[in-house]
């Protein structure tokens, strides 16, 4: 992954020996009449992601007990969706107020959201007994369950330390957080664990009840960190309360589409999955494609409840029934709702990137 060539050393009270990168700016030339002006063009969210990749090891690799685990995690990065959400939401307002956070602090917030995500994946792999993560051994498989659990908690704590440092350095942002009812900030982080818990307690085989349960889990497990990223990013960029609520709608609908497409890929397999396909079918997890199958296919309920039915038989029958196609339609509808939620913001590269992210979720 490429990294920026220049960084400015900046004071960091939480990490005194580290520096935080300034976001580089490209320039372009305009020709109004015979005069030439050089105008700054801020880097977009995607262009800033290399800064996150550079900053993460500065925060995480401290010479302490978990360095080997963190190097393992950083060696197989994901798509940095949560970091991208932070960076985009922090720049949604072209005329941001003067008390908006610096680009370097926005990068630190993006890193914190990625750290919370990686922490949740470690514990998710412990709960599911997953051996693979992004085509590499999962942390519990590589280092053992107890060290993995400890590292996951440590990483989450380090993430919140970064958030606390940014808030301490930006009192105007901290003040906006205290007056934001209905917005997901750190006080709602427990919803992530709530989603993990209720995922293990699906209702009886009743399609409407299963749909409600699935949406609740997706909005808790996946949506919590999406909302958190949008909330901290938007607040850092001076977004007002009404438009923060629109970002919460965007985040939840993105989460629903993201989770449905993740479940479709788990069934269909293929390159780039990063883990063994069909794990949810093997564990009889009622994902959205399964719910569509139960609704479409007569006799599906008996196949699903019979422990002797091989997961490959379930997979073949499910795909042949058209259930994965039906699930994709629901995901597309969710992205359309998310797109509409962004209409409260004017045109900007950041809004374009949030909409492009929706397109990528559907096409992945």
N, C-alpha and C positions, 0 to 999 in steps of 0.2 A: 504494500500500500504506500502511496506517495505521501511525503510529509512536506510541510512548508519550509522554506529555506531560512526564514528569518523569524525570530521571536523577540519580543521585548521582555526583559526581566522586570517583573512586577512584584511588589511586596505581597506576601500571603501569610496572614497571621496564623492560619491553621497549619500551613506547611511552609515553614520559614525557609527551608533550603530549596524549595521548588520555585519555578517561575511559571507565569501564565501567559500564553501566547496572545499577541495582538492579531486580530484577523486581518490578513493582507487585503489590500484593495487594488483592483485593476483600474486602468484608466482608459477612456476613449476620447476621441477628438470630435468636436462639433465645429461647424463652419458657418457661423451667423454672419452673412455678408463676407467681408474680406478678413475678418478677425478669426483667430483660432484660439479656442479655450480648451484646456485640459480639465475634464470633469471626473471626479471619483465615481466609481461604480462599486457599491458594496458587494462582497462575495455572497452568493446565494447559499441556502442551507446545505445543499449537496456539496458545494465547493468547500464548505467549512468542516465537513466530516473528517478530513485528514487531521485537522487540529484536535479533534476528539481522540483520534487514534494515538496521537503523540502525547496528549495530556494524560490519558488513562494510566499508562505505566508510571508516570511521574507521581501520581497520587497513590497508586496501589503498591508499587515495589519499594518497600521501605527497609529491607534488610531484616524483616521480622519473620515469624514462623510460616506465613502463608505465601511467601514469594513464589515458591515452586507451583503452587496451585494457581496463583494469579497469572503466572507466565503461561501455564497450560490453557487457561481460559482466554487470555488475550491472543494466543496463537491461532485460535479458531473463532474469529469475530463473526457476529451475525450481520444483519443489514443495517444495524444502528437506527432502527425506525424511531425509537424513543428519543434519541439524540436529535434526529432530524426534526421531530415534532417540536422540541424545545427551540431549536435554532430558527425554525420557520415562524413559530408563534411569537418569538421575541422580535421579529422584524416585520410583522403584519401591518404596522402603522408607519407609512413612509415619513410622516411628521410626528414621530414619537416625542413624548414630553421630555424635557431636559433631565428628569430624574430617572430615565430608563437606565438599566444597568449597562456596563461596558461590554463590548464584544467578548473580552476575555472572561468576564463573569458568566456570560451566557454559555460559553463553552464549558465552564466548570459545572453549571447546572445540567447541561447535556450529559456530561460525564457521570454526574450523580444519578441521573435517571437510568443510564446504561448499567451502572453498578447495581442499582436496585433490581434491574431486570436480570442481570447475570446471577445475582444472589437467589432470585426466585427460581431460576432454572436449575440451579444446584439442588435446591430442596425439592423441586418438582421431580428431578431424576431420582432422588432418594425415595420419594413416595411411590413412584411408578416402577422402580427397579430398572430404569433404563440404562443400558450399557453403552449406547452411542449418543453423541450430541455433535452435530455438524461434521459428520464423517470422522470423528475422533472419539476416543473413549470418554465417556462422561466423567465428571469429577469423582463421584462415588466409586465408579468402576476403576479409575486410575489410582485413587489415593485412599479409598476406604470410606465407609459411611460416616464414621465419627469425625475424621478430619474434614470431610466435605461439609458436614453440618456446621462445624465450628467456623469454617471459612465463609460459609454462606452468611452466617450471622455477623461475622466480622466485616464483610464487605458491605452489608446493609448499614451497619453502624458508621463505616467510613463514608458512605454516601451521604448520610444525614449530617455528618460533620461538615462536609463540603457545602451542603445547602445552608447550614447554620452560619458558616463563614460568609457566604454571599449575602445572606440577610443582614448580618451584623454590619457588613460594609455598605449596605444599601438600605438605610432606614426607610426611605420612601416606599420601596418595594415591600418591606416588612409591614408597613402601615396599611398598604392596600390589601395585604393578605388577611389582616385582622378584621376587615370589613367586607368579606366576600362569602355570604351564606350561599350554600348550594354548589360551591365549587370544591373540587377535590384537591385538598392540600395534604400535608403529612398527617394531620389528625385523622384522615380517613384511610390511611395506609393499611389498616387491619382488614379492610375489605378484600385485600389480596389473599390473605389466609382464609377468610370466610369462603371465598370462591373455591379454594383448594379443598376445603372441608366438605362443602355441600356437593361438590362434584362426585364425591364417593357415596352419596346418598340419593340416587335418582329415584323418581316416583315409580309407581307400577306402570306397566305397559299401557299407557293411555296417551295418545298422540298429542292432544292439546296440553296436557300436563307436562309431557316431555319437552315440548317446545318452550313453555314458560321456564322450566328448569334450565334448559340449555341457555336461553337468553340471560338468565340470572347469573349463571356460571361465567359466561363469556364476558359480561359487563363487569363482573367482579375480578376474575382472574386476569383477563387480557385488558379490559377497559380501565381498570384502576390505574395502571401505569401509563396508559395512553392519556387519561384525564389528568393525571399528575403532571405529565410532561407538558401538555397543552396549558395547564393552569400556571405552572411556574414559568414557562416560556412567555405566555401572554402577559402575566403580571410583570415579569421583568421588562417587557417591552411597552408597558403603560396601557395595556388594553383595559377598557372600562368593564364594569360588572356585567352589563347587559350582553356585551359581546363575548365575555368569558363564558357566559351560559351557552351561547351559540357554539363555542369551542367544546364544551362538554357534550353537546349533542353530536358534533363531528366525531369526537373521540369514541363515544359509545358505538356509533354506527360503523366507524372504521374497525373497532374491535370485533363487532359481530361479523362483518365481512371477512376480516383477517382470520378469525377462528374457523369460520365455515370453510374457507379456502384451504386452511391448514388441514382440516379434517378430510376434505376432498383429496388432497395430495397424499394423505396417509393411506387412503384406500387405493388410489390409482398408482402410487409409487412413482418410479421414474427417477432419472438422474437429478441430483441436487437436493434430494430429500434430506440427506444428512443423518438418517437413522433408518432402522429397519421398518419397512412398510407393514401396515396391518396390525400394529401393536394395540390400537384401540379396539379393533374387532376381536383380537385374541382375549382381551380383558373384558369384553362385552360392555364397552363404554358406549352409551347411546348418543353418538355424535349426530350433527344435523343430517348428514346423508343417510344415516341409519334411520332417523325419524321419518324422513321422506320415504324410505323403503318400506317401513312399517305401515305407512299410510297408503302407499301405492300397490303393494304386492300382497295379494291374498295368500295366506299361509306363511307370511314372513314371521309373524309372531311366534309360531311353533318352532320354526328353524332357529330363531334367535334365542329362545328359552331352552332349547335342547343342548346340553353341554357337550353332547357327542358330535354336534355339527362342526366340521372343520372350519377354521377362519377363512380358508381359501374358497370354500363353498359359499360362505356368506358373501365374500367379496365379489365373486363372479355373479351371483344372483342379484346382488345389490346394483352393480354396474349395469347389468342387462335390463334391470327394471326401469332405468332412467332416473334413478334417485340422485346420482351425482349431478346430472344436468339440472334437476329441479333445485338442488342445493345451490348451484351456481346462480340461478335466477334470483334466489333470496339474497345472496351476497351482492349481486348487482343492484338490487333495489335498495339495500342498505347504503351502498356507495352513492346512490343518487340522493338519498336523504342527507347524507353527510355533505355532499356538494352544495345542496341548497342551503345548508346551515352557514356556509361560508359567504353567502351573499351579503351579509351584514358588513363585510369588509370590502373596501374598494380594491381595484386592480393593483396587484403588486407581484413581484417575483415570488414572494413568500406564499401568497394565496395560490399562485400557479403551482408551486411545489406541493402544497397540501393536496391539491386536486390531482396532480400527477401521481402522488403516493396512492391515492384511491385506485387509479387506473392500474398501477403496478400490482396492487394487491389482487385484483381480479385476473390479471394476465399471468401471474406467476405460476 
